[in-house]
Amino acid sequence: MTPAVAAAVLLAAVTHASWNAIAHRITDKLVGFTLISGGGSLIGFAAVPFVPVPAAGAWPYLIASVVLHIVYYVLLMRSFRLGDFGQAYPIARGSAPLVVTVLAAVFAQEIPGAWQAAGIALSCAGLTGVALWGLRGRRPEWPAIGAALATGLSIAAYTVVDGLGVRASGSSLGYIAWLMALEGLPVPLYAAWRWRGELVAVLRPFASLGLISAALSVLAYGLVLWAQTRAELAPIAALRESSIIVGAAIGALFFKERFGAPRIAAAGLMVVGIGLMLRAS
């Protein structure tokens, strides 16, 4: 992982935490994700005429990713409904990197070296620390925790599928455009069916927030997909999930959720882990 790739993934982490925070502010989660996924689909279709069509070998991965992203959206909406942003977001994101490490070893034959493994382990320890800090001093809300963990598994699954797919596509821009275009359709189509004739009226009050979030979402995942063509999947997944540190800071600044010394220590572990992963390259 070169410094340029690391910088791209860190930028993706910031933009990802930002769009998730915006989504959390929209009270009706279906409204929020209709705007976000629908806006992402519009961006994807607008880009399709200007980018190469992905190679034939990439399409099975692309279709599988669309299905996994639909599952992810449903689980993420549920976890946001059931739990606080500062609790649901860290658990969902923090549970993914170790699973990605295992799946990448099995399906992509990417076995991390000693320094890389140490960096991933330290980063995951930091992520776990933030997630556990979100649970302190409260009664466990098991439905919210279960939804967040299931969201994490879906993240790990689509991360590996997209990593393999974008490498087989022959064009990262083509893969990104088609993925955004297709995976963004199901949620707004469902919303249009549910709010027959009232879709525009329901969405209008939140349109600006939702569309800004959509643009951030496309940028965040586009950067990650580009990075996956230039580095191994597991360290990218661990580095990307530094977004939960950003998410914790957003929760403290805008949602009045506590940050605290344990989260600062967790952020320090993330920084050391990132340093080890960069040393491995």
Number of C-alpha atoms within 10 A of each C-alpha: 19 15 10 10 20 21 15 18 29 21 17 26 24 20 22 25 25 21 24 22 22 16 25 20 18 16 12 15 18 20 22 26 25 26 28 29 29 25 25 29 25 17 19 24 16 12 18 18 11 11 15 17 19 22 16 10 15 21 19 11 20 25 18 15 23 22 14 19 20 18 16 20 19 16 22 25 20 19 26 23 17 17 18 17 24 28 27 27 31 29 30 27 26 29 24 26 29 19 18 24 25 18 20 24 15 11 11 16 11 15 15 21 12 12 17 23 19 18 28 28 19 23 32 25 18 28 30 20 21 29 26 15 21 23 17 10 7 7 7 10 12 11 13 21 19 16 24 29 24 21 28 24 20 22 24 26 21 23 28 24 23 25 22 22 28 28 19 19 22 18 18 23 22 21 30 27 27 25 26 26 23 21 23 28 19 17 21 21 12 13 19 15 12 11 12 10 10 12 16 12 9 14 18 12 12 16 18 12 17 27 20 17 27 29 17 22 23 25 17 24 20 22 20 26 24 21 24 27 19 13 16 19 27 29 28 27 26 30 25 25 30 28 27 29 26 20 26 27 20 19 21 15 12 10 16 11 17 15 19 12 10 14 23 16 14 22 22 15 21 26 18 17 27 24 15 20 28 18 13 17 12
